[in-house]
Amino acid sequence: MQRLKAARAARLAASTINKVLGRLKAILRSAIEWSIITTMPRIKLLKEPRLEKPHYKQADDEKLLAAAREVDLKVYTVVLLGDDAGMRHGEIIALHKGDIRFDDGPTGAIVISKSSYNGKVTATKGNRSRRVPLTPRLRKALLEFLPTVKGEVVIVSQRGEPIRSSQPLRKWLRDLQDGLGLERGVHILRHTFATQALNNGASLRDVQALLGHANIATTERYLHTDSANLDQAMLRVARGRGATTDDDRPTTENQEKFRENKPFRPKLVPEAV
């Protein structure tokens, strides 16, 4: 087991190695059930560093949405499904018209229960179905886009066929992301959705439910603190302690600006036992 870890440590992240070890544990558990082995060997997972999830700043996110809207309504809808609904790429390409309910709640909702991988439609990751309310702009985009779609599958290839992998979605977004100097990928839209939801008032429990996370610790990884937020936090501390100078005291004009830029710090909700 140690040789397995060592052989992969130089070229793979700890999280990737842990996924391999997790699958190995599942195989060994089956071997015990089938009486192939009698005892379960001890498998210790590697410690994973708490890395910040890649995500777009709000200004960059809005630029991407504007660029996508100019290119194509389908590409714009794909971006919104990741950016406003937090959907994984497999969930986006498995989305059917029947999963979209415009009369569910004030703005409608998507019920996400399927995912597609290598052309096979299965349950979502963790076998967890979830309901995600539509944002007004996603509702508007879907109402405009769905009448142009033939068949039940919402996002199909340029030839009108079901998409078998994330590659077409990556290709549609790549030119937009490269043109804006943004990190590539589809999953970064889900990261951006989670980060901005937390920064704009949603609780950890709310975001956990919207993303379909089984463990709230996974959702906590989206609690980012960027340099702009730290700057504002230090100014608030200094003003509260009387550690400012006359030049630093806010005028009426920049008091309003300060209130607009005040970052939201979500309240951590203890996980139920």
C-alpha positions in Angstrom: 0.0 0.0 0.0 2.8 2.4 0.8 4.5 1.6 -2.5 1.2 2.4 -4.3 1.1 5.8 -2.6 4.8 6.6 -3.2 4.6 5.7 -6.9 1.8 8.2 -7.5 2.7 10.9 -5.0 5.2 12.6 -7.4 2.7 13.1 -10.2 -0.8 13.1 -8.6 -2.5 15.3 -6.1 -3.4 13.8 -2.7 -7.1 14.1 -3.5 -6.6 12.0 -6.6 -4.6 9.4 -4.8 -7.3 9.2 -2.1 -10.0 8.6 -4.7 -7.9 5.6 -6.0 -7.6 4.3 -2.4 -11.3 4.8 -1.9 -12.1 2.6 -4.9 -9.6 0.0 -3.7 -11.3 -0.1 -0.3 -14.6 -0.7 -2.1 -13.1 -3.6 -4.1 -11.6 -5.1 -0.9 -14.9 -4.9 0.9 -16.5 -6.8 -2.0 -13.7 -9.4 -1.8 -14.6 -9.9 1.9 -18.3 -10.4 1.0 -17.3 -12.9 -1.6 -15.0 -14.7 0.9 -11.9 -14.1 -1.4 -10.1 -12.5 1.6 -10.9 -12.8 5.3 -9.8 -9.4 6.7 -9.7 -5.9 5.5 -6.2 -4.4 5.3 -5.8 -1.0 6.9 -5.7 1.8 4.3 -4.8 5.2 5.5 -5.8 8.2 3.3 -3.3 11.0 2.6 -3.8 14.4 4.2 -5.3 16.8 1.7 -4.2 20.4 1.7 -7.2 22.9 1.9 -6.8 24.6 -1.5 -9.0 27.4 -2.6 -11.5 26.3 -5.3 -10.9 28.1 -8.6 -13.7 30.6 -9.3 -14.4 33.8 -11.2 -14.6 37.2 -9.6 -18.0 38.7 -10.1 -16.8 41.2 -12.7 -15.1 38.5 -14.8 -18.2 36.3 -14.4 -20.4 39.0 -15.9 -18.0 39.5 -18.8 -18.2 35.8 -19.6 -22.0 35.8 -19.5 -22.1 38.9 -21.8 -19.7 37.3 -24.2 -21.7 34.0 -24.2 -24.9 35.9 -24.9 -23.4 37.6 -27.9 -22.2 34.3 -29.4 -25.1 31.9 -29.1 -28.3 31.3 -27.0 -27.3 27.7 -26.4 -23.9 28.6 -25.1 -25.4 31.3 -22.9 -27.8 28.8 -21.5 -25.0 26.3 -20.7 -23.1 29.0 -18.9 -26.1 29.9 -16.8 -26.9 26.3 -15.9 -23.4 26.1 -14.4 -23.2 29.7 -13.1 -26.8 30.2 -11.8 -27.8 26.6 -11.0 -24.5 25.1 -10.0 -24.9 22.1 -12.2 -22.1 19.7 -13.0 -21.3 19.2 -16.7 -22.7 15.6 -16.6 -26.0 17.0 -15.2 -26.2 19.7 -17.9 -26.0 17.3 -20.8 -28.4 14.9 -19.0 -31.0 17.7 -18.5 -34.5 17.0 -20.0 -37.3 19.4 -20.6 -39.4 17.5 -18.0 -36.8 18.4 -15.3 -37.6 22.1 -15.7 -40.7 23.2 -13.9 -41.6 26.9 -14.6 -44.6 26.7 -12.2 -42.6 25.4 -9.2 -42.1 28.4 -6.8 -41.9 32.1 -7.6 -39.5 31.7 -10.6 -39.6 28.0 -11.3 -37.1 25.3 -10.5 -34.9 22.5 -12.0 -35.1 19.0 -10.4 -31.7 17.5 -10.9 -31.7 13.7 -10.6 -29.7 12.5 -13.6 -26.1 12.7 -14.9 -24.5 11.5 -18.1 -21.0 9.9 -18.3 -19.6 8.3 -21.4 -23.0 8.3 -23.0 -24.7 6.6 -20.1 -27.4 8.4 -18.1 -27.2 7.5 -14.4 -28.1 9.0 -11.1 -26.3 12.1 -10.0 -23.1 12.0 -8.0 -23.9 10.5 -4.6 -27.4 9.4 -5.8 -28.8 12.7 -4.5 -31.7 14.3 -6.3 -32.0 18.1 -5.6 -34.3 21.0 -6.5 -32.6 24.2 -7.6 -34.8 27.4 -8.0 -34.4 29.3 -11.2 -32.8 32.8 -11.1 -34.9 35.3 -13.2 -32.2 35.5 -15.9 -31.9 31.7 -16.1 -35.7 31.4 -16.3 -35.8 34.0 -19.1 -33.0 32.2 -21.0 -34.8 28.9 -20.8 -38.1 30.3 -21.9 -36.4 31.7 -24.9 -34.2 28.7 -25.7 -36.4 25.7 -25.1 -38.8 26.4 -28.0 -35.8 26.0 -30.4 -34.9 22.6 -29.0 -36.3 19.5 -30.8 -36.8 16.4 -28.6 -36.6 16.1 -24.8 -32.8 16.6 -24.2 -32.1 20.3 -23.6 -28.4 20.5 -24.5 -27.5 18.6 -27.7 -24.6 18.7 -30.1 -24.5 20.9 -33.2 -25.9 18.0 -35.2 -28.8 17.7 -32.7 -27.5 14.5 -31.1 -27.1 13.7 -27.4 -23.7 14.7 -26.0 -21.6 11.9 -24.6 -18.9 13.8 -22.7 -18.0 17.3 -21.5 -15.7 17.9 -24.4 -18.3 19.8 -26.6 -19.1 22.1 -23.6 -15.5 22.7 -23.0 -15.0 23.6 -26.7 -17.9 26.0 -26.7 -16.5 27.8 -23.7 -12.8 27.7 -24.5 -12.7 30.5 -27.1 -14.8 32.8 -24.8 -12.6 32.0 -21.7 -9.3 32.4 -23.7 -10.5 35.7 -25.2 -11.2 37.1 -21.7 -8.1 35.7 -20.2 -10.1 33.4 -17.9 -9.4 30.0 -16.6 -10.8 27.3 -18.8 -13.4 24.7 -18.0 -17.0 24.0 -17.3 -16.8 23.0 -13.6 -15.4 26.4 -12.6 -18.9 27.8 -13.2 -20.2 25.6 -10.4 -17.4 26.8 -8.2 -18.3 30.4 -9.0 -21.9 29.8 -8.3 -21.1 28.4 -4.8 -18.6 31.1 -4.0 -20.9 34.0 -5.0 -23.9 32.4 -3.2 -22.0 32.3 0.0 -20.7 35.8 -0.5 -24.2 37.2 -1.1 -26.0 35.8 1.9 -26.8 32.1 1.4 -26.0 29.9 4.4 -23.7 26.9 4.2 -26.7 24.6 4.6 -28.5 26.3 1.7 -25.5 26.0 -0.6 -24.9 22.4 0.5 -28.5 21.6 -0.6 -28.2 23.5 -3.9 -24.9 21.8 -4.8 -26.1 18.3 -3.7 -23.1 17.8 -1.3 -23.4 14.8 1.1 -21.0 16.4 3.5 -21.0 20.0 4.6 -17.2 20.0 4.8 -17.1 19.9 1.0 -19.2 23.0 0.9 -17.0 24.8 3.4 -14.2 24.7 0.8 -16.0 27.5 -1.0 -15.5 30.0 1.9 -12.8 32.1 0.3 -11.3 35.3 1.6 -9.7 37.4 -1.1 -7.4 40.4 -0.7 -10.2 43.0 -1.3 -12.2 41.5 1.5 -9.2 41.5 3.8 -8.5 45.2 3.0 -12.1 46.1 3.9 -12.0 44.0 7.0 -8.9 45.7 8.3 -10.4 49.1 7.7 -13.4 48.2 9.7 -11.2 46.9 12.5 -9.1 50.1 12.4 -12.2 52.3 12.6 -13.7 50.3 15.4 -10.5 50.7 17.4 -10.0 54.4 16.6 -6.8 53.5 14.8 -7.4 55.7 11.8 -6.2 59.1 10.8 -8.3 62.1 9.6 -7.3 61.2 6.0 -8.7 57.6 6.5 -12.1 58.6 7.9 -14.8 58.0 5.3 -16.7 60.8 3.7 -20.4 60.7 3.1 -19.8 59.6 -0.5 -17.4 56.8 0.2 -19.4 55.6 3.2 -22.0 54.6 0.7 -19.4 52.9 -1.4 -18.0 51.1 1.7 -21.4 49.8 2.5 -21.9 48.5 -1.0 -18.6 46.7 -1.0 -19.0 45.2 2.5 -18.4 41.5 2.2 -20.8 39.0 3.6 -19.4 36.6 6.1 -21.7 33.6 6.2 -22.6 32.2 9.6 -21.3 28.7 10.1 -24.0 26.3 11.0 -23.0 23.3 13.2 -23.5 20.0 11.4 -26.2 17.9 12.8 -25.0 14.8 14.7 
